[in-house]
Amino acid sequence: MNLLSKTSLSTVTLALALLAGTAQAQTPPAPAASMPRVDARQARQEARIGQGAASGALTPHEQRRLQREQRAITKAETKAEADGTVTAQERRKLHRMQDAASRDIHHQKHDRQHMPGAASAPKP
């Protein structure tokens, strides 16, 4: 082999190594930070709020407060996922927040306050 072919081979090898490193650096973060159970629960809770608003079981004020609580959970989830790893402590915090939100939704839907003009709840 002559000097030119050795240099060309080294250059090609270096170029391939750089390309491989660049491609690896551009891959998206692993889905380990994804929290499908939290996301599914969040969607169910938002559906419960929507159903309560549609039925008149939630007043506009209650609906806004519950939606604000859901946004706070989404913000906390985004913050937990930001570094690519959701720790057990962050996961517990999110579950506690969702537990509290679920209790709040239940309480507000069953507190016998109804949106004006909505059909009233049956009297026991």
N, CA and C of each residue as an Amber inpcrd file, in Angstrom:
protein
   372
   0.8350000  -1.1670000   0.0000000   0.0000000   0.0000000   0.0000000
   0.8800000   1.2290000   0.0000000   0.4410000   2.1850000  -0.7440000
   1.2310000   3.4060000  -0.7630000   0.7010000   4.3930000   0.2680000
   1.3860000   5.4550000   0.4640000   1.0600000   6.4430000   1.4850000
  -0.2940000   7.1090000   1.2300000  -0.6200000   7.3370000  -0.0380000
  -1.8730000   7.9930000  -0.3860000  -3.0670000   7.1230000  -0.0060000
  -2.9840000   5.8250000  -0.2690000  -4.1200000   4.9600000   0.0600000
  -4.2690000   4.8100000   1.5790000  -3.1540000   4.8140000   2.3310000
  -3.2430000   4.7550000   3.7880000  -3.9140000   6.0220000   4.3230000
  -3.5620000   7.1670000   3.7770000  -4.1500000   8.4280000   4.1870000
  -5.6300000   8.4600000   3.8380000  -5.9910000   8.0020000   2.6570000
  -7.3960000   7.9820000   2.2420000  -8.1990000   7.0550000   3.1310000
  -7.6160000   5.9070000   3.4650000  -8.3040000   4.9530000   4.3330000
  -8.5120000   5.5390000   5.7230000  -7.5080000   6.2340000   6.2270000
  -7.6280000   6.8750000   7.5390000  -8.6840000   7.9730000   7.5080000
  -8.7200000   8.7360000   6.4460000  -9.6950000   9.8200000   6.3140000
 -11.1090000   9.2640000   6.2390000 -11.2990000   8.2120000   5.4790000
 -12.6200000   7.5910000   5.3540000 -13.0540000   7.0180000   6.7050000
 -12.1400000   6.3540000   7.3900000 -12.4470000   5.7810000   8.6970000
 -12.8220000   6.8880000   9.6890000 -12.0840000   7.9700000   9.6830000
 -12.3640000   9.0890000  10.5690000 -13.7210000   9.7080000  10.2480000
 -14.0160000   9.8580000   8.9730000 -15.2950000  10.4420000   8.5570000
 -16.4580000   9.5530000   9.0020000 -16.3110000   8.2490000   8.8410000
 -17.3740000   7.3290000   9.2670000 -17.5660000   7.3700000  10.7870000
 -16.4830000   7.4540000  11.5020000 -16.5770000   7.5310000  12.9540000
 -17.2870000   8.8060000  13.3920000 -16.9720000   9.9240000  12.7350000
 -17.6340000  11.1820000  13.0560000 -19.1270000  11.1310000  12.7260000
 -19.4600000  10.5420000  11.5980000 -20.8690000  10.4160000  11.2210000
 -21.6320000   9.5420000  12.2090000 -21.0300000   8.4590000  12.6240000
 -21.6870000   7.5720000  13.5780000 -21.8990000   8.2830000  14.9130000
 -20.9340000   9.0370000  15.3390000 -21.0520000   9.7810000  16.5950000
 -22.1110000  10.8590000  16.5040000 -22.2000000  11.5310000  15.3630000
 -23.2130000  12.5620000  15.1670000 -24.6020000  11.9510000  15.1510000
 -24.7570000  10.8280000  14.4720000 -26.0620000  10.1730000  14.4130000
 -26.4980000   9.7070000  15.7940000 -25.5630000   9.2170000  16.5600000
 -25.8910000   8.7500000  17.9010000 -26.2860000   9.9250000  18.8010000
 -25.6560000  11.0630000  18.6430000 -25.9500000  12.2240000  19.4670000
 -27.3200000  12.8110000  19.1520000 -27.8460000  12.5640000  17.9420000
 -29.1160000  13.1380000  17.5490000 -30.3020000  12.2280000  17.8340000
 -30.0820000  11.0490000  18.3580000 -31.2000000  10.1750000  18.6580000
 -31.9760000  10.7480000  19.8350000 -33.2950000  10.6160000  19.8020000
 -34.0900000  11.1640000  20.9010000 -33.8240000  10.4040000  22.1920000
 -34.1410000  11.0210000  23.3360000 -33.9110000  10.3400000  24.6040000
 -34.7470000   9.0720000  24.6940000 -34.2440000   8.1440000  25.4510000
 -34.9370000   6.8640000  25.6150000 -36.3150000   7.0960000  26.2200000
 -37.2870000   6.2690000  25.8780000 -38.6360000   6.4660000  26.4010000
 -38.7760000   6.0840000  27.8710000 -37.6890000   5.8830000  28.5670000
 -37.7480000   5.5110000  29.9770000 -38.4230000   6.5960000  30.8120000
 -38.3100000   7.8550000  30.3750000 -38.9210000   8.9380000  31.1250000
 -40.4170000   9.0330000  30.8540000 -40.8840000   8.3730000  29.8180000
 -42.3030000   8.3890000  29.4920000 -43.0940000   7.7150000  30.6080000
 -44.2570000   8.2810000  30.9130000 -45.0640000   7.7560000  32.0020000
 -46.4730000   7.4640000  31.4840000 -46.6710000   6.3750000  30.7420000
 -47.9800000   6.1170000  30.1340000 -49.1060000   5.9420000  31.1490000
 -48.8370000   5.3570000  32.3120000 -49.8940000   5.1830000  33.3120000
 -50.3570000   6.5250000  33.8520000 -49.4050000   7.4320000  34.0810000
 -49.7470000   8.7670000  34.5660000 -50.5340000   9.5020000  33.4880000
 -50.0980000   9.3850000  32.2290000 -50.7840000  10.0580000  31.1340000
 -52.2060000   9.5310000  30.9630000 -52.3890000   8.2220000  31.0630000
 -53.7220000   7.6280000  30.9150000 -54.6360000   8.0810000  32.0520000
 -54.1130000   8.1130000  33.2510000 -54.9150000   8.5450000  34.3970000
 -55.2870000  10.0140000  34.2490000 -54.3530000  10.8010000  33.7650000
 -54.6040000  12.2240000  33.5380000 -55.7460000  12.3940000  32.5280000
 -55.7220000  11.6150000  31.4670000 -56.7740000  11.6960000  30.4490000
 -58.1320000  11.3010000  31.0380000 -58.1640000  10.2700000  31.8640000
 -59.4260000   9.8470000  32.4930000 -59.9690000  10.9350000  33.4110000
 -59.0770000  11.5720000  34.1630000 -59.5260000  12.6280000  35.0770000
 -60.0560000  13.8320000  34.2950000 -59.4080000  14.1820000  33.2030000
 -59.8870000  15.2890000  32.3860000 -61.2420000  14.9480000  31.7690000
 -61.4480000  13.6830000  31.3950000 -62.7420000  13.2470000  30.8610000
 -63.8190000  13.3450000  31.9460000 -63.4810000  12.9970000  33.1680000
 -64.4430000  13.1100000  34.2850000 -64.8460000  14.5610000  34.5060000
 -63.8870000  15.4740000  34.3830000 -64.1970000  16.9010000  34.5290000
 -65.1250000  17.3370000  33.3950000 -64.8110000  16.9210000  32.1910000
 -65.6510000  17.2660000  31.0430000 -67.0600000  16.7190000  31.1870000
 -67.1890000  15.4900000  31.6740000 -68.4980000  14.8820000  31.8710000
 -69.2690000  15.6350000  32.9400000 -68.5940000  16.0210000  34.0100000
 -69.2470000  16.7800000  35.0770000 -69.7140000  18.1460000  34.6060000
 -68.9260000  18.7790000  33.7520000 -69.3210000  20.0790000  33.2050000
 -70.5180000  19.9160000  32.2710000 -70.4890000  18.8780000  31.4410000
 -71.5790000  18.6410000  30.4900000 -72.8860000  18.3120000  31.2040000
 -72.8180000  17.5870000  32.2880000 -74.0300000  17.1920000  33.0030000
 -74.5400000  18.2870000  33.9320000 -73.7240000  19.2870000  34.1820000
 -74.1170000  20.3540000  35.0860000 -73.7350000  20.0850000  36.5330000
 -73.0710000  18.9640000  36.7960000 -72.6690000  18.6340000  38.1600000
 -71.5470000  19.5370000  38.6550000 -70.8350000  20.1730000  37.7340000
 -69.7700000  21.1030000  38.1110000 -70.1720000  22.5120000  37.7010000
 -69.9830000  23.4460000  38.6040000 -70.2030000  24.8480000  38.2580000
 -68.9950000  25.3120000  37.4370000 -69.1240000  26.4140000  36.7090000
 -67.9670000  26.9120000  35.9430000 -66.7510000  27.1760000  36.8340000
 -66.9720000  27.6770000  38.0380000 -65.8590000  27.9340000  38.9650000
 -65.1740000  26.6150000  39.3560000 -65.9550000  25.5970000  39.6820000
 -65.3870000  24.2980000  40.0590000 -64.6100000  23.7000000  38.8890000
 -65.1750000  23.8290000  37.7020000 -64.5090000  23.2940000  36.5110000
 -63.1590000  23.9760000  36.2940000 -63.1110000  25.2890000  36.4050000
 -61.8400000  26.0150000  36.2190000 -60.8030000  25.5790000  37.2550000
 -61.2410000  25.4320000  38.5220000 -60.3090000  25.0430000  39.5730000
 -59.7580000  23.6370000  39.3290000 -60.6180000  22.7260000  38.9190000
 -60.1680000  21.3470000  38.6610000 -59.2380000  21.2970000  37.4510000
 -59.5250000  22.0870000  36.4310000 -58.6470000  22.1250000  35.2620000
 -57.2970000  22.7410000  35.6120000 -57.2830000  23.7240000  36.4970000
 -56.0240000  24.3150000  36.9600000 -55.1910000  23.2610000  37.6930000
 -55.8690000  22.4350000  38.4840000 -55.1810000  21.3660000  39.2060000
 -54.5780000  20.3560000  38.2220000 -55.2960000  20.0510000  37.1430000
 -54.7740000  19.1300000  36.1330000 -53.5540000  19.7280000  35.4210000
 -53.5970000  21.0270000  35.1520000 -52.4390000  21.6790000  34.5240000
 -51.2150000  21.6360000  35.4290000 -51.4310000  21.7700000  36.7360000
 -50.3120000  21.6940000  37.6880000 -49.6900000  20.3010000  37.6670000
 -50.5190000  19.2750000  37.5270000 -50.0020000  17.8970000  37.4430000
 -49.2000000  17.7270000  36.1600000 -49.7110000  18.2380000  35.0540000
 -49.0030000  18.1450000  33.7740000 -47.6620000  18.8600000  33.8550000
 -47.6490000  20.0240000  34.4890000 -46.4060000  20.7910000  34.6480000
 -45.4030000  20.0130000  35.5020000 -45.8690000  19.3930000  36.5820000
 -44.9800000  18.6070000  37.4440000 -44.4450000  17.3850000  36.6930000
 -45.2840000  16.7780000  35.8540000 -44.8360000  15.6270000  35.0720000
 -43.7690000  16.0490000  34.0660000 -43.9840000  17.1600000  33.4020000
 -43.0090000  17.6700000  32.4310000 -41.6800000  17.9620000  33.1190000
 -41.7450000  18.5580000  34.2930000 -40.5210000  18.8670000  35.0560000
 -39.8020000  17.5760000  35.4600000 -40.5700000  16.5580000  35.8710000
 -39.9630000  15.2920000  36.2900000 -39.2820000  14.5940000  35.1110000
 -39.8660000  14.7170000  33.9260000 -39.3240000  14.0480000  32.7460000
 -38.2000000  14.8300000  32.0800000 -37.9750000  16.0640000  32.4920000
 -37.0420000  16.9540000  31.8000000 -35.6270000  16.4090000  31.7090000
 -35.1570000  15.7260000  32.7300000 -33.7810000  15.2360000  32.7110000
 -33.6690000  13.8390000  32.1040000 -34.7890000  13.2810000  31.6360000
 -34.7620000  11.9720000  31.0000000 -34.9670000  10.8110000  31.9480000
 -35.0020000  11.0780000  33.2400000 -35.2080000  10.0230000  34.2380000
 -36.2240000  10.5040000  35.2600000 -37.2470000   9.6750000  35.4960000
 -38.2320000   9.9940000  36.5210000 -37.8890000   9.1360000  37.7300000
 -37.5180000   9.8010000  38.8080000 -37.1220000   9.0730000  40.0120000
 -38.3620000   8.5350000  40.7270000 -38.1410000   7.6160000  41.6390000
 -39.2380000   7.0570000  42.4170000 -39.9220000   8.1490000  43.2340000
 -39.1550000   9.0840000  43.7440000 -39.7130000  10.1900000  44.5210000
 -40.6110000  11.0660000  43.6440000 -40.1610000  11.3630000  42.4260000
 -40.9770000  12.1670000  41.5070000 -42.2590000  11.4210000  41.1340000
 -42.1370000  10.1170000  40.9350000 -43.2950000   9.2960000  40.5810000
 -44.3210000   9.2910000  41.7290000 -43.8340000   9.1540000  42.9700000
 -44.7270000   9.1840000  44.1370000 -45.4490000  10.5280000  44.2360000
 -44.7100000  11.6120000  44.0020000 -45.3070000  12.9480000  44.0600000
 -46.4260000  13.0760000  43.0300000 -46.1820000  12.6060000  41.8160000
 -47.2040000  12.6820000  40.7750000 -48.4320000  11.8550000  41.1400000
 -48.2040000  10.6720000  41.6950000 -49.3370000   9.8300000  42.0960000
 -50.1300000  10.4840000  43.2300000 -49.4390000  11.0980000  44.1710000
 -50.1370000  11.7940000  45.2540000 -50.9560000  12.9610000  44.7150000
 -50.3840000  13.6950000  43.7690000 -51.1060000  14.8100000  43.1610000
 -52.3550000  14.3090000  42.4350000 -52.2090000  13.1950000  41.7180000
 -53.3530000  12.6360000  41.0070000 -54.4080000  12.0880000  41.9610000
 -53.9670000  11.4890000  43.0620000 -54.9200000  11.0090000  44.0690000
 -55.7460000  12.1780000  44.6150000 -55.0740000  13.2670000  44.9400000
 -55.7670000  14.4410000  45.4740000 -56.7300000  15.0080000  44.4350000
 -56.2900000  15.0710000  43.1810000 -57.1530000  15.5960000  42.1170000
 -58.3790000  14.7100000  41.9340000 -58.1960000  13.4070000  42.0130000
 -59.3250000  12.4830000  41.8670000 -60.3380000  12.6920000  42.9850000
 -59.8470000  12.8560000  44.2100000 -60.7520000  13.1210000  45.3370000
 -61.4910000  14.4410000  45.1380000 -60.7650000  15.4610000  44.6520000
 -61.3920000  16.7620000  44.4240000 -62.4790000  16.6710000  43.3480000
 -62.2100000  15.9410000  42.2810000 -63.2070000  15.7760000  41.2160000
 -64.4470000  15.0970000  41.7810000 -64.2480000  14.0180000  42.5080000
 -65.3820000  13.2980000  43.0900000 -66.1860000  14.2120000  44.0130000
 -65.4840000  14.9110000  44.8780000 -66.1630000  15.7870000  45.8340000
 -66.9700000  16.8680000  45.1080000 -66.3730000  17.5150000  44.1370000
 -67.0550000  18.6100000  43.4460000 -68.2350000  18.1110000  42.6140000
 -68.1230000  16.9150000  42.0540000 -69.2320000  16.3770000  41.2580000
 -70.3950000  15.9300000  42.1310000 -70.1330000  15.6400000  43.4020000
 -71.1690000  15.1100000  44.2840000 -71.5420000  16.0570000  45.4220000
 -71.2290000  17.3260000  45.2910000 -71.5060000  18.2640000  46.3870000
 -72.8680000  18.9470000  46.2610000 -73.6900000  18.4950000  45.3590000
 -75.0590000  18.9940000  45.1440000 -75.1050000  20.4510000  44.6980000
 -73.9840000  20.9720000  44.2420000 -73.9960000  22.2750000  43.5820000
 -74.0930000  21.9830000  42.0970000 -74.9870000  22.6690000  41.4260000
 -75.1500000  22.4240000  39.9960000 -75.0910000  23.7330000  39.2400000
 -74.7220000  23.6090000  37.9940000 -74.6740000  24.7710000  37.1320000
 -76.1080000  25.2840000  36.9420000 -76.3230000  26.5830000  37.0130000
 -77.6690000  27.1130000  36.8210000 -78.2440000  26.6600000  35.4840000
 -79.4900000  26.2490000  35.5140000 -80.1430000  25.7980000  34.2850000
 -79.9910000  24.3220000  34.0220000 -79.1100000  23.6390000  34.7660000
 -78.9140000  22.2050000  34.5690000 -79.9930000  21.4670000  35.3450000
 -80.3100000  20.2700000  34.9110000 -81.2890000  19.4640000  35.6230000
 -80.7840000  19.1990000  37.0260000 -81.6550000  19.3850000  37.9850000
 -81.2150000  19.1740000  39.3750000 -81.0920000  17.7020000  39.6820000
 -80.2710000  17.4280000  40.6750000 -80.0440000  16.0370000  41.0800000
 -81.2930000  15.5030000  41.7720000 -81.5730000  14.2140000  41.6450000
 -82.7470000  13.6360000  42.3240000 -82.5870000  13.7610000  43.8380000
 -83.6770000  14.0490000  44.4870000 -83.6600000  14.2010000  45.9500000
 -83.8040000  12.8350000  46.6040000 -82.9930000  12.5390000  47.6410000
 -83.0880000  11.2280000  48.2890000 -84.3110000  11.1110000  49.1810000
